[in-house]
């Protein structure tokens, strides 16, 4: 768990980034209707949670900065026994003031009433430009006298790039659960089952171990389905002799894991599958070994393209000059995505890849990113040797950048041919 002291520390750090005579507003997530009077499971808005640790809906967090000082104000739903009978207990303003280290707590129904008081005499308003929440429109309507609007993400995103020890521990906890799930499906007899049966096993283990939600919709893609990058149907039969690409990770205490493994249905790789798999695995290992502070993500991507292109050339998938294949981006037909992304509170963490001046942000100690090379060969691609057609492979791990290099946080999840076959 993240301590209230850490949330307080984050708020103080964030407040220092604000201009004098400014107000910053963050809204909680809202319940989303699934149909009629049923709703999707609630998941707090990540930036709001990052600075507050508050898990309820219909809330807001304000920073009001004047010369020399900043006040933090939390708006929460008021206690209401009738509504709590249906939707569960609320913290309420009195208990919230005790739990959360803020200067003031008001009920959410007072937000519009109190807002003019906080906006008076201020020059700058910070909010999330990308938000589609209708409350943003109401906020702007009430702040027409403030000419300068700034995106709050340009401040929070940089903060979220570097994970604290407590955040890293949450990610490690998520990965421990995810490891159990991947190892379980490796051990199962899979021939004749359906993709959704493996998905059910994975998500059962997530919930059984305290991860109440997955970090993203699980992908369980057998045979040619693995060549659809965001395949989520998960309904096809598991075919003897085919591979299954499983991209599944849980979320634990709001922190994500993101793991992909590609395994054989019958427990044994064919020679052709092994050739492709070990080529991709070799690329992944070599890219991970490059990770250290000051290295740029674009350098990792460039090297991955070079290694995968050479591997595909050596296997007869790409033909002709290696240099031309790279320059003309011939590899993109079989490797169309990037080498990885930031990960943390969100599986694709809402953190920038470039500074505001356009320069790329280099790797720094405390960052967490995925490394996930892959190769995807459609079953009808007659330009590729027949033995490789219909095979899709991705191998993905979660990597922490350290002061002197890296730590593979998911290193215990089996991925060598020997480990998978002997699991």
N, C-alpha and C positions, 0 to 999 in steps of 0.2 A: 504493500500500500504506500501511496505517496502521502507524506505527513503534511499537516496544515502549515508547519513551518516552511516547507518547500513551496507551497502555494503562495504564502506571504512573500517569500524571497523573490518569486517570479513576478509578483505584482509590483514590488519595489523596483525591480530591474526594468520592467516595462514602463513604469511611471517616469523613470529617468529619461527614457527615450522620447517622451511627449514634449511638445513645445509648451512654453508658458502660456497661460490664458487659453487653455484648450480643454475639450471634453472628449473622452473616448467612450464609445458605447458598444457592448457586446451583448447579444441576445442568446438565450438558450435555444435548444431545438424545440420543436413542437411535435405533438403526436400527429401522425399522418393517417388519414382515413384509408382503410383498405376497401371496405364496402359498407354502405349504410352506417351502422353504429359500431362496426369493428375496426380496429386500428392495427397498424404494423407495430411490432415491438419497438419501444422507445430507445433511442440511442442519443446521448447528449451531443451537442455541437462541440467539436473538438477544441476550438480556440477558447470558447467559453469555459469548457472544462479545464483546459490547461492553466487558466488563470484563476479559477475559482474552486475546482474540486466539487462543485455542486451538481447533483444528478437529477434534479427535478426540471420539469418543463415550465413554460410561462414565467420565466425569470429573466433578469437583466443585471449586468454588472457595469457600473459607471466609474470612470476615473475623471475627477474634476481637478485640474491643475492650475493653480495660481502661482505667483512668484514665491518660490521657496518651499512650497508644500503641495501635496497631492492628497485628496480625499477619495477613498473608495467606498462606493455605495452599492449594496446588493438589494435587489427587489425580488421577493419570493411570494409564492401564493400564500394567502392567509389560511389559517386553520378553518375548516368547514366540515363539521361532523357528517352532514348529509352527503356531501360529495366524497368524503373520505370513505364512507361506507361502500361506495362503488369502485373507487379508483385507488384506494390505499392511503395510508397515513402520509401527511405532509410535515415537513420540519417546522414551518411557520416562522414568523418574524422574530419571536422571542428566543426560541432555541437556536435559530440561525445566527443571531448576534453572539450567542455563547460559543458556538462551534467555529464560526468563520471569523478570521481576524480582519474585519473591515471596520470602517469608521461609523457606518450607519446601515441599518436595514429597514426597508419599508415593504409594505405589501404591494404586489404587482398592480393592483387596481389604482394605486396612487402614482404610477409612473408618469402619465401624461400631466397630472396636476403638478408634480414636483419638477418636471423637466425644464420649464422656463426659468425656474430659480437657478438651476445648475448651468444653464446656457447663457445667462445674463452676463454681458461684458466679455464674453469669450470670442477669440479670433479664429480658432480652428476646431473643426469637428472631425474626429476619427471614427470610421465605421468600416464594415466589410463591403467593399465595392461589388464583390461577386455574389453576395447574398441575394436570393430571390424572395426573402421574407418580406411580406407586406408591411411589417413593422418598420422597415427601413424607410419606406415612403412616408409614413407618419412622422418618423424622426426628422426627415428632411423638411417636411412641411412646417414642423415646429421650430426649425433652425434656419429660417430663411434669412435672418439677419447675419448669419455666419457665412462669409463668402468663401473661406478656405476649407475645402473638404479633402481629407487624406485617407488613403487605404490602410486600415489597421493591419492587414496581412503583411505589409512591407516591414512591420515591426515585429509581430509575433512570429512570422515565418523564420526569420533569422534566429530568434531565440530557440525555436524548436529544433533547429539543425543539430544542436549539441545536446546529447542526452545526459542526464544526471545519473549517478550510480543507482538511485532508486528506480529510474526509468529503465535502465539496462536490466535491472533485476526483474522487472515486470515482463520485459521481452523474453528473458531467459525462462521465466515461469511459463509463459505462453509456449515457448519452444519445447519445453519438457513435456507438456501435454500433447503438442503436435507430434513429437517423436513417438509417443505411445500409439497414436492413431496410425501413423504411417507404418510403423513396425507391425501393428496388428494386421493391416491389410496385406502386407508382404507375406505374412504367415498363413493367411487363409487359403483354402482351396477355392480357386476362383473360376475355373472352367465351368461354363454353363450358367453362372450367375448373371445378374444384370448390373450395369454400372451403378444404378441407384442403390443397390445393396451394399456396395463398398462405401458410397457416400453416407448411407445410414450408419454403418459401422464407425466411420470417421467421426461423424457429428455426435454419435452416442458417447464416444470416448471423450470428446470435447466437454460435453455437458456433465458427464459422470465425474470429471476431474475439476469441475468448478469454472470452466470456461463456458459461459452461458450463451455465447454466440460465436459464429465463425467470423473471421476477419473480412471475408469476402465470400461470394458464392463458390462453393467447391466445384472444381473441374475434375470429372472422372471420365476420361476419353480413351476408348479402346480403338486400336487399329487406326484407320484413316481419320476417325473423328479427332485424333490428336492434332491434325493439321488445320483445325479450326481453333484459332488461338483463344477465343473466349467461349468455347463450347460449354454449355451448361444444361443441355437436355438430359444428360446422364441416364438414358433409358435403354441403350442398346445392350445386346448380349455380349458377354466376355468370351471372345473366340480363342479356342486352343491354338497356340502358336503365335498369337498376336501380342503386342505390347500395350500397356495401359499407362497413359500419362495422367498423373494425379497431382493436381495443384490445389493444395488445401492447407489452411492455417487457421488457428483459433485466435480469438481475442480474449486476453485475460486482464481484468481490471482496466479495460479500455486500451491496452497495448497489444499490438498486432504481432503475428508471426506470418511468414510467407514462404512456403516450402513447396517445391516441385520435385517429384521423383518419377522416373519412368521404369516400370517393372514388367516382367513377362507374366502373362496369364498363367502359364503352366509351371512357372518357377525357373525356367531355363531359357537363356538367350540363345537364339539361333546364331550361326556364324555371322550372317549379314547384320543382324540386330546388334551383335557384340561389336562389330567393326564401327558402326555408326555411333553407338553409345560411348565406346571408349575414346573415340575422336572428340566428341562433345565434352566428355568428362575431363580429358587432358586439357582442353581449352579452358574449362572452368577453373581447374586447379592452377593453371599458369596465370590466369587473370587475377585470381584471389591473391596469389603470391606477390603481385605488383602493388597491392594496397598498402599505403602508408601516407602520413601527412604530406601535403603539398602536391601529391599526384592529383591530376584532374580526371574527372569522369570521362571526358572526351578522349583522354589517352587510353583508358581502359576499353572504351568502345572501339577505337582505332585498332588496338592490338587484337581484340576479339574478332573483328572483321578480317584482319590479316590471317589469324590462325585458323578460323573457320573456313575461309576461302581456300587456304592451302590444304586443309583436311579434305574439303570437298573435291578439290582438284586431284589429290592423291587417290581418292576413291572413285574417280571417274564421273563424278556428279557435275562438276564444272569442267569445261574443256577449254583449251586454248591458253593464252598468256595469263598467268596469275595476276600480273600488274593490270592488264586490261579488264579482267574480271572484277578487280577492286575498283578501278577508276570508273568503269561503266556500271558499277553497282549490280553486277550480275548475281551476287550473293543474296540480294534482297528477296529474290524469289523463294529462297529456302531459309533465310534468316532475316525477317522483316522488322524485328523489334530491337530495342536498346538492350544494353548489357545489364541494366539494373536501375533501381530507383531508391529514393529515401524511404525509410520505414520507421514508424513509431506509433503515435496515437492513431494514425491512419495507416492502412497498409501501403497506400501511396501517400506518404506524408506531405502535408501542405507546407512544404519548405521550398525556397527558391533554389534554382540551379545557377543563377547569375546574380551578380551585384546590380544595383540600379544603373550603374554606368555601362552595363553590358558585359563586363568581364566575368568569366566563369569562376565560380566559387571552388577552390581546391578542397580536397579532403582534409579534414581536421580531426584531431583526437576527440572522440565522443560521438562522432557521426555513426549512424547505422544505415547500411544500404544492402540491397539484394544484388547478387551476381547470378545471372541466369541465361547463359548461352543456350541456343537450341538449333535444331534443324528439322524442317518440315517438308516432306516429300509426298505430294499427292499421288494416289494410287493410279491415276490416269496420265501421269507425266512420263511420256514415252522417251524423253530425252535423257532419262536417268536409267542406269542399269536396273533391270527388272527386279533383282533381289532386294533393292532398297525402296521400291515403290510402296506407298501406303504406310510408311513409318514416320511418326512424329516423336521427337525426343526433346525434352527440356530438363535441365538439372539446375536447381535453384537453392541457394543458401543465403543466410542472413549474417552479414559481416559487420563487426564493430571495428572502427578505426581506432588504434591505440597510439600512444606517444611514439612508439618505435616501429609500428607496423600494423598488424591486424589481429583480431581474434575471430575465428569462425564460430559464432554462437550456436550454430546448428550442426557442428561437426559430428555429433553422436548419432545423427540420423543416417542410417546405412545408405551408401550410394555406389560403392564399388561393385563390379559384377560378382565378385566372390562373396561379399557381404549379403547382397540381395539373394543370390542363389542358395546361400547357406542359412538364410534367416528362418 
